[in-house]
Amino acid sequence: MATTAKIEVQNGNLLQSVQAFLHMLMDDGGVAGLLTPLHMGPGVVMPALVTEPERLKQADPLAPAFPLNAARIAAKLTRGGSPGGTLAAVLRPCEMRAFTELVKLNQGNLEDLAIVSLDCLGAYTNADYRTFAAGREPREASNQWAGQLLAGRSPDPADLPLAKACRACEHPVATGADITLGLIGMRGAGHLLVKAHTPRGEALLAKLRLPDTADPTARKDALAELVAGRTAFRDEMFEKTRAATASMPQLADYLAACVGCYNCRAACPVCYCRECVFLTDVFDHKPWQYLGWAKGKSALRMPTDTVLFHLTRLAHMSLSCVGCGQCSNACPNDVPVMELFRTVAARTQEAFAYEPGRSPDEPIPLSVFQAKEFAEITGGRD
Amino acid sequence: MKTTYAALVVGAGVAGIRAALDLAETGQKVALVDRKPHLGGLLTQLDYQFPTNACGMCKMLPLTERDSSSQFCMRKGLFHKNIDMFLSTELTGLDGDPGQFTAFLRQGSSFVDPTKCIGCGACSAVCPVRVPSEFNAGLTERAAVHLPVPHNIPNSYVVDLDHCIRCWRCHETCPTEAIDFQFNRRATFHTLLASAEPGLAESAAEWIKDLLFPFAAETAPEAALEQIAQDEHLAMLLLDLDLPGLEPERFLARALELKPELVVVLLAGPQHAELAGKLKAAGARLVLDKPLKPKAAVPVLDKTFLRAASEKRLELSVAAVVLATGFDTYTPCPESFGADTLGYKVLPGVVTSVEFERMLSGSGPGRDRLTRPGDGKPVRRVAWLQCVGSRDLGKGVGYCSSICCMISIKEALLARQMLKDENGEPAAATIFSMDMRTFGRDYQRYRDSAEEEAGVRFVKSRIHTAMPSPDDPGALRLRYMDESGELKEEDTDLLVLAVGARPPKDLPALARAAQVELNEHGFLRTRHFDPSRTTRLGVFAAGSAGAPRDIAESLIAAGAAAMEASRLINIYAPLKEKVAEPEPEYRDVGREAPKVLVALCTSCPVLESAVDMEALIARLQSQPAVIAVARIDAGCTAPGWEKIAELAREKRPNRILLGACMPYAYVPKLRELGAALGLNPAFMDVADVYTPAMTAAREENPDRTALGREVFATLNMALARLVRADTLRQRSAAPVYRQALVVGGGLAGMTAAVGIADHGYPVTIVESEEALGGAAMRLRTTLEGRDPQRYMADLVEQVEKHPNITVRTDSRVVLSMGKAGAFSTVVYGRDGVATLEHGTTILATGGREAKVYDYGFRVHPATLTQVELEQRLASGELDAGALGSVAMIQCWRSREEGRNYCSRICCAGALKNLHTLLRKNPGIKVFVFYRDIMSYGFMEQFYTEARRLGAIFIRYDLENRPQVAFDNGKPRITARDPVLGEDIQISPDILVLSTGVEPNDVEELAEQFGVPLTEDGFYREAEPKWRPVDFLKYGVFMAGLARAPGNMGEHVASAKAAAERALRILSGERLDAGNVVAEVRHSLCSLCGRCIDVCPYGARRMDLDEDRIEVDAILCQGCGSCTAVCPNSAAVLKGFDDAQVMGSIDAALEELA
């Protein structure tokens, strides 16, 4: 049974309450380093490892900014040795799930990092966030934005849509975090909901001595409504993407704008190779090969191997794709990478009844041998 | 000319292959012969084996030095550099002494030159003969010229002369002139008739004229002999036994002395039947009945000529002989309809188990045959009847075939899996049996899961009648009596007769040739405690040669026979000091710009007639790396290879691509060519261009453009792989500590130790008790009346006196590290602590009689275990004469969860004690409560005898088990009698419990050696069927009771088999890895460890000190799972890198024009 506590919200200032909670974690919880989004300058929010609680004034986990998926940073903080002090990180649900995948791939370690996650209201693309924040006090803007969104009103400015990945995301609450902060469906309560989900979370929360509370039913309904809306958006997106990529020529058209910059791979939180196979000698083609290919096709699109690149990444990573949308965010040419990945991932993950990030104990399917599976392909024979 | 081999293995079924491979892997040259024109024996026909319900024969392939044998499907063929195969070959004599035998072989001809046959099938298509196909168990028909096993590689047609009608159409049709009927030899096949019968000479001359044999006749014996001596071309003698003045035996001996190859045909009337038989044994070839009928005699004489003119005689010098003769399956006699053959061959729905396997097989007549043979409706019900041709004294078979129960359960499971209706509902499966003999270690669970999970129904009864169902004419009505004697009827769509194993028909002849004895059942007579020994020293029995066995036990028996052979070979032709064959020196060409020589084989016209060769050659020549494209007239023959070598010497290519057929068959040839040219065979390849060409040739209007493209693509893909082939680094090799450790000093441990030590390698036995011997020391007698005490005493003495064996009693293993070839083990004991360095380990930790604490086992002296009864009867402590009645309860607390396995020895133990009791006091009443009597194999006769002696057997099941109470110390047993259908009560003087055996507790030891246990605590083998004494961890082997329950002979066999496996490691100074092994590109590796998870051979591990992934090249089998799971090609497989694979894909897409 999870421990449930509350943090009062003064004058509707959500961010202040969140900051206060983070402050407590460092002061009372004994956290020596806290990874949290921090305002770094006009229109820029970046994860930072905070060691001085005073700096938490700039912390803003509510900001609708998502410049990168911090799972890789969490992995770096925990891999290959002890950090030398208690670490905590504030991660979005998709960051948490990507981190869990990285832990399964031996790239990070859950032992050394306490994870705090807020209900995720979504974020803008990098470009849109700059528009959103332009000329405003950024924390004030975040606060207002979140308040309006939670009240069911369109946030100002209303003409800026959230990133597509966020609108299609059916995971507003993190699974596997030590502590979650509940925002959704808490409007009437006048406080945030703090929940511990693990023994470590319980221990941490006990140190903070927060007053107990109950899980309000309104929250459940609000979450269900939110997820239903996002799922509908997602399914529509799947349908459109499937139609647009139904054949090889269509897929080639879909990916036509790709310049092979590999930004999507760099931004992908679960692409964990030290060096991508597309940068190795495997793709060092001989000059005569190019001419040979060109002759076969009458004109050879350059750079080559861009479709293969995306197919390969789909083969390698679609099972672990958490749908954070950073690939699309990073694409300089607006290739709808996220849509393609999520659409394919939905099928591959379904095939193995696998959900990335659901649990660190759930092995990645391709590493597991099942004597009996895919009966529809094997005809029921072993 | 004599050829020398270390061993001759007769019979190329799985046991023969196992024995040959075992010896070949230790470096011995082996001749493997089979009378059939194919290898694989019965298993060529069976796709699925229990308990895995899959094939898996390939698991027998060598794990180290993999390159010495082609690694592919073993049901298709076997190539090993140390094994020479002689098919259609029989052993006709064996002279000499152990270690120095001369084996005489006769190799029959298939009349088709395998080097010319391209497998096009034109011969078969024109052959007018149709006979039942042996391969499909008679379910389909074949021509006289046919492929004996359609999936064999290489595969060439053979002429079945027995059914050939000599129309010669196949000969005329063959496009490559591969079929040779020796037409040229007829003119020199001089035939002589020795007969005084008036007119016979004239008419014989007339008949033989058609055969074109020069013919002469003599009317007196002496004149005939003179003619034999003078005519150098005389090849056939027709000898009339009515010839006046003929002393038949002397005459024949003289004639064969003059001409050993002379074909002697006896012309014998009925009164000479006995004499003719004698003369045949003395070397006459054939008997023709008098009076001669030309219609019958002429074809026979012609075929005799064909055989004589085509066959080869071989003489091999061998140190040891292994007989792996297997068994035939019983054919229910169709004539005896109404007996228990139940209408086989009369009623359409009655089939044998072999036929049923063919029906289920992917290579069979088609699964659509699984309709009711009567009316073509789907099969929804299948019934099996056990013991057809086994356990049937009426048919002269007093033994149990041991394998049919498990085969039927497997078939029932397959039927449930495969025969489903449109709603996915499986067909009903029912097995009718007297006992279900699931006596293998984990077989009881297999049976239980068939019953409980898969829904197979088991009925204890024997069907006595099968007839067409009155309600449904396409179905069969079965009638049987249930246990209570009530007559039952039910309908089925198929009735499968579980046919038993019979000694092979030609075994008596083979036994005569090898001078070994047969037992009363017609199998080879073998020693009781040593089932691999026959009655002749130096001739060993493998597989089912001595008794019917399942695959796992056949392979154990094969391993044991190989070990015995190896021991003998080691004395006469020791390998130990053998200098390793020098590795050929190869040029380093990996960094040179690729220069490819392409040779296209044009030995048969198929390719040239199907594709535009000029265009193909021109296109290949235009490829950047190709320096020359040549046509080779006969790529598959020696001159063809010489031509390739010549071209290579001239053009100096650094890659060679051959376009031919059957790439697998070329592996040894490439090795030879590589050695001759100094070019690593890894830089050569054979692309199969004939399969597409031949497929097209069978079509009516082949698309020549598409075919040309396919042939080009095939060659181009191979070219792309070759061009990108990289320098192969030195193969890794690990040094070997040539010593063995045996844990456990009982029967199995000591037997294994002696086997290894006899080869000259030091062995240490670690025994936890104070003395050697183990559980077998408690036995006093055997069912067959042998003396186990003496056998054990001899064995202990042999071990203690052996100069190569060190015994550490009162000791145990405390730590073990290392891998195959290099283990380091710490032993602690009476003599202190010692560290042993050894290359291999055998775990033979044994077991014990299971303890029982209920039924007053300790409290009431009237309750005993079988072993206690045996000991008390032997010591005289218990007087059989004073006993009035004895009750025995079998399967006490076993074959049910907790200890759900058959202990295998308790039924034998009960029968043994029961015979002792009844021999001493025939008046004793003996009651045996049993579930299934497991008197498998020849033990069955003791069960039959026990019933004859009056012992009463009462079956019980788990729902109604016998209840025991005690009245003043006297046991009172209440049990349900299934025949009477009511409870009975008996109060015997003593109650004997068959408690079974259990393994010793070895959890700690198993952990030290990194080996797994079954849920019952026995050692778990790498594969239950094909690797029965191996652990998955290479270099550690298992033997004896710790592996599985069994009798002494069976433990001796597993110990010898384990010793043979261990010898494979000790026989070389180093262990060599294969050429194709995985490597890690550490600079790319992210250490995610998925490659470790997916490696099926445990060859990869994380080195925590170095912080990197390491591959054990010896364990790596080159399967490529790691490269598939690694996202960035940090895991790579030598010889299969990404560039080669992608290059091949590109090459496949290139256009021909």
Interface residues (C-beta under 8 A of the other chain):
Chain A: L105 N106 Q107 Y272 C273 R274 E275 C276 V277 T280 D281 V282 W288 Q289 G292 W293 G296 H316 M317 P363 I364 L366 S367 V368 F369 G380 R381 D382
Chain B: T52 N53 A54 Q417 M418 K420 P624 S1083 L1084 C1085 S1086 L1087 C1088 G1089 R1090 D1093 V1094 P1096 V1125 P1127 N1128 S1129 A1130 D1137 D1138 A1139 M1142 D1146 L1149 E1150 E1151
